[in-house]
Structure formats: structure tokens, C-alpha cells
């Protein structure tokens, strides 16, 4: 799909808009499976006694675990996925109907460790929108800031994700 100038302007008008907050609890097993999948065997992620000896209440969650998920749902049935395979709930607060999206990079800022079992709130905001010509036609470039905090407001990680759309 060619990205029409009207769509770029409609999306650009959303700069500063935020998603509805999503809340999830990262349990110990999810965290440990992720650590195993990325090959990180740090005992802080697996051994509660070791983590406690280092001043934590329980095992920690790998710092890049939270931004590794596009959303915290089961993804929904295949017929409810966008043509690019992302869940329809992903970025539904940005008017990208008919646009295929893909990742274009990510910057992460780590603020504080996360202990497994703690409830986390994710809020996303649209930071910027650009468009440009690429070898395969026009594209839209979005910067989305994902802020992960505990329910009492303690920042854990901020992810600034570049999303490309065609």
C-alpha cells in the first residue's frame, strides 16, 4: 500500500497521544523461560536465596524482558491479526488501518530492577511521525515511547521503539 499524505497527516496529528494503560504481572516462570531463551543464566533470575542475599525480595526479571512483548495478551485468533501478523490491539490508538508495520529498531533506558511477581503498568505514547521515500516506495516512520512502571509509579524501563509502516 502506498502511504498517502493524508494518512501521514492523520497519524502526525496523534503525536502526543497515549494508549490506555495496560497492567500485567510478570511471574517468575515467564521471566525464567525468557532468561533461558536468551541464554542468560544469571543466578539473580533463577535462585531466590541468591537474589535475597543481594538485597532483593525474590528473583529478578531480565531487564529487557518487558519490551520484548508487543502486548500482554494471548495475541488473539489468527483471523483477528493484522495482515502483518501483529495483534489488532497493537497500536489501535494510532490510525494505521491497512498499513503493514514492522520493527525498525529500539532504544531502551533501564531505570530500576524488577522483581518477579510485581504488577507492571505499560503506557505508550506517540513521540514523532515522519515519512520518506524508500527503494520500495513511501513509508511512514513512528517513534513510540513505552513506559513501564510499577503500580506505585516507580519507573522500570523506557523503550523508544521505531516502527516502520508501508
C-alpha angles and dihedrals in degrees: 000000000000111000106238119215089239091061092049090052092047090052092042088056087063095062106128094025118127135209125241108272116260121207127203139160116229105216125206095251094052090049094047093048089053092049090051092047092055092042096245109144097174106154089225086074097047112024115066093190091052091049091049090050086058093052102265126125093229140337118324129239116238106261096238094048097094098054090046090079122073089202137349098241128096087259095248129246120318094253089061095053122102117250089262091056098252120129114265089235090061107106092342087150089068116070099239100138111164094006118124110222132201137171119271101180140301139229119204128200113195115209107169141346120270121222115215113257096034118128113243131198121210121199122176129200133187107240102178146349127207135165132206144165116260131184089269098043140278120341138183122227120204130186111208121188115210114194118195116195137160117255089261090056102258108149115236107171138345118209122194105198125193111214122192121205132194 
